Amino acid sequence: MTEAQFPKPEMDKSEMFRTPGFAWRVGVSIAVVFGWLAFLIVWLFFYAGDFEVLQNVAIFLVSVIVGVGILAAVWATWGIRYAKSIGQEPHMEKPMGATVVSIVAGVGWLVFLVVWLFFYADTYTAYQNLAIFIASIMVLGAIAGVAWVIRWVRTGRR
């Protein structure tokens, strides 16, 4: 890949999202994050109780290191090449619909947490409750992210 394939500073900021390799890197990043969170949920819910707290902390840290290593390997070359070709940070405006969806999802998430903590949490272990908390954050992120996907599809961005 040559430097000529990347946008120049005088080009529109949205050109960054059209540079070679951007789309698959975003896909891999999403898969790594959701895969890591799914691993944590399964680990906390089914396996963490069989280990000591420090052992669980070690497993958590190893999972973070592996995830960050994968993401660094995926994004490093793109970031280095792109940084050479543009001197400005990209910016995408968040549409009003996405803001409303995010607010409603956040309030719904807080209501869920209050109900969970008052009525259901005491029948589960601390690890299982942590898994439920992480799963609820994943659902919150998925709901809030749908507005971005809809905007992306409607505007024809790739």
VENWONOR-V29633 format. One record per residue. N is the residue number from 1. RES is the residue in one letter. OMEGA is omega in whole degrees, -180 to 180 (NA if undefined). D_FIRST is the distance of its C-alpha to the first C-alpha in whole Angstrom. Layout:
# VENWONOR-V29633
{{N;RES;OMEGA;D_FIRST} {N;RES;OMEGA;D_FIRST}}
This chain:
# VENWONOR-V29633
{{1;M;-180;0} {2;T;180;4} {3;E;-179;7} {4;A;-179;8} {5;Q;-178;7} {6;F;-177;9} {7;P;177;13} {8;K;-178;15} {9;P;-179;18} {10;E;180;20} {11;M;177;19} {12;D;-179;21} {13;K;-179;20} {14;S;178;20} {15;E;180;16} {16;M;-176;15} {17;F;179;16} {18;R;-180;14} {19;T;-178;10} {20;P;176;8} {21;G;-177;10} {22;F;-173;13} {23;A;-178;15} {24;W;178;15} {25;R;176;15} {26;V;179;18} {27;G;178;20} {28;V;179;20} {29;S;178;21} {30;I;180;24} {31;A;180;25} {32;V;-179;25} {33;V;-179;27} {34;F;176;29} {35;G;179;30} {36;W;179;31} {37;L;177;33} {38;A;176;35} {39;F;-180;35} {40;L;-180;37} {41;I;-180;39} {42;V;-180;40} {43;W;-177;40} {44;L;-175;43} {45;F;-172;45} {46;F;-170;45} {47;Y;-172;45} {48;A;-179;45} {49;G;-180;49} {50;D;-176;49} {51;F;176;47} {52;E;-178;48} {53;V;-179;47} {54;L;176;45} {55;Q;177;44} {56;N;176;42} {57;V;179;41} {58;A;179;39} {59;I;177;38} {60;F;-179;36} {61;L;177;35} {62;V;180;33} {63;S;177;32} {64;V;-180;30} {65;I;179;29} {66;V;180;27} {67;G;179;26} {68;V;178;25} {69;G;178;23} {70;I;-179;21} {71;L;178;20} {72;A;179;19} {73;A;-178;17} {74;V;-171;15} {75;W;-172;15} {76;A;-176;14} {77;T;179;10} {78;W;-178;10} {79;G;-180;13} {80;I;180;12} {81;R;-178;9} {82;Y;-178;11} {83;A;179;14} {84;K;-171;13} {85;S;-178;13} {86;I;-178;16} {87;G;-177;19} {88;Q;176;21} {89;E;178;22} {90;P;179;21} {91;H;175;25} {92;M;178;26} {93;E;179;29} {94;K;-179;31} {95;P;-178;34} {96;M;180;37} {97;G;179;38} {98;A;178;35} {99;T;180;37} {100;V;179;40} {101;V;180;39} {102;S;180;38} {103;I;-180;41} {104;V;179;43} {105;A;179;41} {106;G;178;42} {107;V;177;45} {108;G;178;45} {109;W;178;44} {110;L;177;46} {111;V;177;49} {112;F;-179;48} {113;L;180;48} {114;V;180;51} {115;V;-180;53} {116;W;-176;51} {117;L;-178;52} {118;F;-170;56} {119;F;-171;56} {120;Y;-170;54} {121;A;-175;53} {122;D;179;56} {123;T;-180;56} {124;Y;177;52} {125;T;178;51} {126;A;179;49} {127;Y;179;46} {128;Q;176;47} {129;N;176;47} {130;L;177;44} {131;A;177;42} {132;I;178;44} {133;F;180;42} {134;I;178;39} {135;A;179;39} {136;S;176;41} {137;I;177;38} {138;M;179;35} {139;V;178;37} {140;L;179;37} {141;G;179;34} {142;A;-180;33} {143;I;-180;36} {144;A;-180;35} {145;G;180;31} {146;V;179;32} {147;A;177;33} {148;W;180;29} {149;V;179;28} {150;I;178;31} {151;R;-178;30} {152;W;-179;26} {153;V;-178;27} {154;R;-180;30} {155;T;177;27} {156;G;180;25} {157;R;-179;22} {158;R;NA;19}}
